[in-house]
Amino acid sequence: MRPRSLEEFVGQEHLVGERGPLRRSVARGHLSSLLLWGPPGTGKTSLARLLAQEVGAHFVTMSAVMSGVAEVRATIAEAQDRLALNQTQTVLFLDEIHRFNKAQQDALLPHVEDGTITLIGATTENPYFEVNAALLSRMRVWRLETLADEDVATVVRRALADAERGLAGDLGPTGGVAVADDAFEHLVSLAGGDARTAMNVLEGAVALAESEGVRDAEGHVSPRLDDVEIAAQQRILAYDRAGDGHYDTVSAFIKSLRGNDPDAALYWLAAMIAAGEDPRFIVRRLIISASEDVGNADPRALQVAVAAAQALDHVGLPEAQYALAQATSYIATAPKSNRAGLAFFAAVGDVEGRGSLPVPLHLRNAAHRAMKQHGIGVGYRYPHEYEGADIDQQYLPDELADRRYYLPTDQGYEATIASRQAARTEARATAKKAGKTPRNHNPVPEASHHAGDGLLKTREANRKKLADQEKRDAAD
């Protein structure tokens, strides 16, 4: 049922429709080297064949999976002879072009460059990652989209009605096969936009119905819904754990979480699990989203995501699907703030731009009392000695003394943080204006909060114990 002309080609209206760039190009007799990028069953091979046909070129097809440089060179030699003897252009269609390594792709370069061949490559992988940049620069990349259900239905109806190439046979104008409406709709839906899959399932369902003698009142073979399901085995999922399907689906998942749409997030979660995605990858994305997108607007989101990861470790799939669904719906519906992450990367920018700035003297660790003679640790004020456990003092390096990184939003719990920060700023300003800093009624003894002094005392005590033990050992 491969289309015999561009008029019969189904789908890809943006490329070969009435105003499509490929149709307009071949209508002028011009076809340049190009790369067709799209999912399986969208018509890449058929389109390449039709484009070559439209410009009157000789069409040669090769698979990068089965062929090597020797086959390519032989094909190019034939193309050179064909061009010299008959002035006939050759279109070389290279399926799965991403399977060629760099050296194999480089072998094509001079012949594409001098026009010996017009190269049409086809790939299901992202060509910008998989195809040599030098070769890619000599080709136009055209993206083919998954077929709509209406397009797949058109292809199936043609197969049912065509007596020469399809299933109509000799049983009259209505065709040799009559698929019930429910079975037809289910078949189209199962194909997932892949016309090749639809054809395979149709053939399998017809074979099952014919073997069991299932026919309608007019004698047509009539596959039932059960036949379609058996032939398909399961719904075909357009998902590749190592390719664009993987990255596109997880991108949709993350953006649905960020966009506060729990229904979409749960759908993409279900799609990934059904396709066999590693659940640990999914839960890692949940943890990242809980911090990146929810942040301090709802700190519990991170707890829920980490708990889902622990649940996955404890019970595994399928039971952990509940935990993944719970975390997904919680994060998707939580208030959002990315200010914590923005604050961190703003700080990173200053570190990278200014280097590691000196720690102010009053914040440094005075591991020995003598160090205070050099100003180290002098002037530090212990916040717990002051009202509200807060005192206005400089914590940033001198060059960044007034820098502010974290600016909380008014979303969720972050509104509480913002309110608390504002109250502290006001209290500090009031205390500074009054020229005093109110003391706490129960200040903590100084010795308990000087880390350097405590460390010194511990070291002295350990030395004394060691000396006493050495004296006892000598006496023994």
N, C-alpha and C positions, 0 to 999 in steps of 0.2 A: 504493500500500500504506500510505498514511498512516492511522494508527489512528483508529477512529471513536468510541472511548470510552476512558476512563481504564483500563478493564479490559484493553483491547488494547495500551495503552502499555507499551513494553518499556524496562526500565532505570530509573534514578533512583529506586530504592526509598526512599531517604532523604527524598525530597520527595513522591512520590505513591504510596508503598506504603500498606499498610493503616493504619499509624499515621503516615504522612507529613503534615507540617504543611499542605501545599497541598491535599491530598485532604480533610483534616479541615476546612479553611477553606471550601472550596466546598460541602462537604456541608451546611454551615449557611447556604448561600446568600450567603456573603460573599466578595468578591474585591477586594482593595486593589491599588493600583498597585505593580508589581514589576518587577524587572530579572532576566532569565535570562542568566547568564554561564557559558559553557562552550565546549568545542571544537566544531568543525563536525561535523554528522551525529549529534548526541546528542539531537535531538528538541525543540529550542527552539520552533520554529514550531508543530509538532504540539501540544506541551504548551499553548502559549498559546491555540490554537484550542479545545482540549478544556476548558480552564478557563473560557473565555467561554461555551461550550456548557453547562457544568454549572450556571452561574448564570443562564442564559437571556438573556444579553446579546447585542447585535448585534456581530458581529466585523468589524472593518475592518483590513486589513493594508496597510502601506506600507513602502517601503524607503528608508532615509536616503540611499542611494547615488543613487536616481533622483528623489527628491522634495525639495521645498523648503518654505519658510514658506507660500507661497501654497496649496499642496496641503493643508498641515496646517490652515490657517485654514478652507478649504472643508470639510474633514472635520469640524472642530469645529462649524462652523455647522450642518451636517447632524445632528450629534450633539445639538445644542441643540434643534433642531426635533423630533427623534425623542423626546427626553426630555419635551418640552413636550406633544406631541400624543399619544404612545403610552405615556408613562412607561416607556420602554425604555432601559436603560443601554447605553452604547456602550463596547466595549473596542477601543482603538486599539493594534494591534500594530506596533511600529516596529522593523523589522529593521536590524541594523548601526547602532544608535543612536549609536555613537561617531563615526560619519561626520558627524553634525550638528555645526556649530560652536557656540560659546557663545551667539550671538544666536539661532540656530535652536532651541537647547535652551531658552533663556529664554522663547521664544514659547509653550512648552507649560505653563510654570509655573502661570499663573492658572487654567487649565482643569483641571489635575490637582488644584490646591488646592480649587477649588469643586465638584469632583465631576462636572463636565460629561462628562469621559471618565475611564475607568480605563486608565491607560497601562501596557502591557507592552512593555518594551524587551528586545532581544536583542543580545548582543555576544560576540565571541570575544576581545576585548581586555579588559584589566584596567579595570573601570569606575571604580575609585578614582583612576585617572590620566586616564581618557578622558572621563568624564561630569561635567558641571557639578555642583559640590558642592551648589548650591541645589536642583537637580532630584533629585540622588541622595538628599538628605535626606528627600524625599517618597516614596521608593520603598524596598521591601525588596529586597535583593540575594540571589538564590538561585543557588548554584553547582551547575552540572550537570557530572557526571564523564564521562570517556570510557567508552563502553560496553565491558563485558566481552565476551570472545569468545563466551561462552554466549548473551549477549543478541543479538549480531550473528547468530549461528547461528539463533536463533529467528525473527528478521526474515526471513532468507533462506528458511527452511523454509516460512514463511507465504506468501512470494511464489511458491514452487514449487507449493504446494498449492491456492492460491486460483484458482478458475476464472473468477471474475467480474472481479477486478482484477489477478490475477497471471499466471503462466505455465502454469497447468494446462490451459487450453483445453478441447477436447472429446475428449481422448484417454483418458478414463477417470479413475477415482478416484485413481489413483496420480500423476496429473499429466501434463502434456504435456512436461515436462522432467525428466530423471533425471540428477542430477549424481553422478558417482562419488565415493566416500568421500575419496580422496586429493585430488581437485580441490575438493571441498566444504571440506575442512579448510584447504587452501591459500588459497582465496578468503576465508574468514573471517579467517585470519591476516593476509592482505595488507591487509584493510580497516583495521587498526589502530584498532579501536573506533569507526569512522565508518560508520554504517548507510547513509548516502547513497552512500558509496564502494562498499560491498558491493553495493548495488542496481545501480550503474552497471557494475561489473565483471561481475556476473551477466548483465545484458542484453547486454553486449558478447560474453561467452563463448558465450551461447546463439546470438547472431546468427552468430558464426563457425562454430559446430558445425552450425547449420541450413544455412548456405550451402555447407558441404562435405558435407552429407547424412550427418552422423555420428549414428547412432541405435542404441539398444540392441535387444535381442531382442524387446521389446514394442512397438517403434516409437516410443519416446520420444526426442526430441532429447537427446543425451547429451554435454555439453561435457567435454572431456578436460583434464588438468592443463595441457597446452600451450596450450589455448584460454584458460584462466584467466590464465596468465602473459602471453600476448600481449595480452589485453584490459586487463590491469592495467599492462602495460609495465614497471613497477617498483613496489616496495613503497612505499606511501604513508607518509611520515614526518610525524608530528605535530610539526612544528617550524617556528617562525617566527623568522627572524633578528632581527626588530625587536620581537617581542612576548613573551608569557609563556613560550612554548615555549623561546625562547632563554635567558631568565633561569632558568627552572626546571631546564633541562638542565645549564647551567653550574653552578648551585647544587649539583645532585646530584654533578657531577664534582668540585667542590672539596671537598665534604663526604666523598666517598669517598676522596680523597687524604688528607684530615685523619684519617679514620677507619681508616687502614691496611688498606684493601680494594682491592688492585690489580685484582682481577677486575671489580668494579663500576666502578672508575675507567676501565679500558680499554673497558668497554662504553659508558660515556657519551662517552668520546673518540671511539669509532667512530660513535656516533649523531650527534655534532656534525659529524664529517668527512663522513659520508654525506649529511647534510642541507645541505652546502655552507657550513658555518660558516667564517668567516675564520680560517685557521690561525694568523695573527699574534695574534688575540684569544686563542686557546687557549694559545699558548706564553707569552703575557703572564701568564695565570693560573697557569701552571706556575712561572714565575719568582717570582711573588708567594707562592705556596704554599711554595716552597723556603725562602724567608726567614721568612714568617709562621708556618708550621706546623712546619717542620723546624728552621730556625735553626741554632744552634751544636751541636745534638745530632748533626748530620752536615753540616759546612760544605761537603762535596762536592756536596750536593744542588743548591745554587745554581750551582755550576760546571756540573753536568750540564744544568740547565735553560737556562742561558745558552748552552751549547754546542748545545742543541737549537734555540734561536732562530737561532744562526749557521748551523746546518745547513739550516734552513728558508730562510734568505736565499740560501745557496749553491746548493742543489739543487731547492728548491721541492717541491710535491706532484706526483706521489704518493710519490716516493722519501723525502721527509722524514717520511712516516708512521712509518718505523722509528725515527727520532730522537725523535719525539713519543711513541711507545709506550715507548721506552727511558726517557725522562725521567719519563713517567707512572708506570711500574712502579717506578722507583727511588725517587721521592718518596713513593709510596704505602707502600712497605715500609721506608722509613728511620725511625730513631727520631725522636720528635717533641719539640719544645720551642718554646713561644711566648714564653719569658722575655725574649729580646732585644727583641721588639716591646713587651711589657708594660713593660720598663724604659724604653724610649724615651718611651712615652706618659705614664709616670709623671713623667719629666723635663719633658715638655711641659706637664703639669699644673702643675708648680712654676713654670715660666717664665711661663705665663699667669696664675697666681695671685699671683706675687710680682714679676713684671716681670723685667727684665734686671738682675741683681744685680752689684755691682762685682767686678771680678777682683781677687783678693788681690794685694797689692803684690809679693810674691816671685815671682809667676807672670807679671807684666807684662814686656813687652819693653823693655829698656833700650837703645834705639837709639843713645844717646850716653852716654858715661861720666858726664857731668855729671848725668844723670838719676838716678844712684844716690845723689846727695846728698839726693834727696827720698824715698829708700827704695824706689824702683822697681827691681825685679830683685834686690834685696838679700835674702839668706837662702835663695835657691833652691839646693837640693842636687841635683847631677847624679847620677841613679840608677846610671849605669854605673861610678861611682867606688866603689860599695859592693858588698859580697858579694851574689851573686844578682841583681845589677843592680836592686836595690830598696832604697828607703829610705822610712821612714814620714814623710810630710809632707802637708800639707793642699792638696788640689787644687780642692775645691768652694768656692763663696763662703762667707763666714763664717756666714751665716744657715742654711746647709745643710750645715755641716761634717760632721755624722754621718749624713747621708742616704744610704740604700742603694737603688739602683734595680735593678741586675742581680743576680738571685738564681738561679744556674744549677741545673738539675735533675740527677738522677742518670741521665739518658738519654744513651746514646751518648757522643760526644766531650765533651759538656757535663759528664759526670761527671769527666773529666780536668781541665776548667776549674775545677770546684768544688773538686777536690782541690788544685789549684795555689793557688787563692785561700785555702783553709784553711791550707796550709803557709806562705804569706806572712804571713797574720794571726798565726800562731803564732810565726814568726821575728821579726816586728816586736815582738810582746809580750815575747819573751825578751830581745831587744836592749834594749828600753826598761827592763825590770826590772833588767838588768845595768848599766844606765847607760852603755852604750857602743854604738857602731855600727861593726861590723867593716869595715875597709877592704879594697878589692880590691888584690891584689898588683900589678896593672898599671893604675894609674889613668890616665885619658885626660888629656892636657895641658889645662889650663884654657882656653887660647886657642882650642882646637878646638871647644869646645861653647858658647861665649857668642855667640849669634846676633847680638846687638847690636854687640859688638866687631868681629865679622867683617864686618858690613855697613859699619861706620864705616871700617875699613881699606880695604875695596873702594872706597868713595867717595873716600877720600883718594888712593888710587892712580890712580883715573880723573881726578881733578882735576890731578894732577901730569902725567899723560900729555897732557892737553889743554893745559896751560900750556907744556910742552916743544914741542908741535906748533905753538903760536902763535908761539913764539920762532923756530922754524925758518922758518915762513912769513914772518915779518918780516925775517929775514936775507936770504931769497931776494928 
